[in-house]
Amino acid sequence: MRKPSFWIFFIVITLIASFLMPGDDGKMFSMNGLLVGVKMNIRAAFVLLSFASISKELKNPIIKSILYKRGFANLYQAMELAFMVLPASTSAFPNVKNMIRKPVQSIAELILYAETILEMVKDKHDKLPPVIIISGNIQEGKTTFVEKVINRLARKNLPAAGFLAKVIYDGDKRTGYQLQGLSSDRSELLCTIEEHTDWEHYGKFYFNPNAQQVGNAILSSIPDEAKLIVIDEIGPLELGGDGWAPAIEQLVSHSSRPMIWVVREHLVEKIARKWTVGEIYHFKLHESPRAEEVEEVILELSGK
């Protein structure tokens, strides 16, 4: 509203309305038309300010969480795309000089620009990474299943990056998890049941802060040749904004490569709506999916 062009348009449209709507006395200029023009402009300004306010509020994670929780994920993404193009549409509007000198050409350019807007929306949607969620309960074989899928894809020259969390046993007792990189030999103790007072404590496990640094480093430096990103696993830490959450946020914002997320069964809905991603393919281990099914989905997403 600080731009002079806004107020020039305001005055011009108001004056045009006053001349196009003559009064009862037959005069070219009418106060009634002037008031109609003022009302039109006030409504237009109100719509613009409302759109700007709503687009700002859409970035609020609480608003996003509420809409996703109520089953309005598609509505949220549609609104996000719609409000994304508003600034571009406003900036494409011709200036006053061109509008007066070349009105037909200016209007034609605006109509043609709609095609550009459509392409921008499509491009934004296509860049959202598709996610394959492998869910199951504790010790149901989630990591083993994902490792089988990765090995099958490797034989078809579709390398994966990221990491797996492999179980550590002491006899028959599960004592912790080891973080194992996929595209490198990086490995670090992720968590253990042994008490460490300076480590984060969730449930019965103590989480190694060094492993969190290693995991985030792996996710922030995914090699270009990797066609698939694997994160094993995403849980309460990430829902609270810790763990791999910062790295995941960067990946979903800047990468369009397919991802495999390993998630506990009861956390799937919360994890699925935390980040804005593309299509979600959910495979539940208790329904006994085959590794070939997941492989086919990833091959199709990768264009192979």
GICOR-V459466 format. One record per helix or strand. SS is the DSSP state (@ for helix, = for strand). FROM is the first residue (numbers start at 1). TO is the last residue. If there is no record, write none. Layout:
# GICOR-V459466
ss:SS from:FROM to:TO
ss:SS from:FROM to:TO
This chain:
# GICOR-V459466
ss:@ from:4 to:20
ss:@ from:31 to:57
ss:@ from:61 to:69
ss:@ from:73 to:92
ss:@ from:96 to:101
ss:@ from:103 to:126
ss:= from:131 to:136
ss:@ from:142 to:154
ss:= from:160 to:170
ss:= from:173 to:181
ss:= from:187 to:192
ss:= from:200 to:202
ss:= from:205 to:207
ss:@ from:209 to:220
ss:= from:228 to:234
ss:@ from:236 to:239
ss:@ from:245 to:254
ss:= from:258 to:264
ss:@ from:265 to:274
ss:= from:280 to:284
ss:@ from:285 to:287
ss:@ from:291 to:301
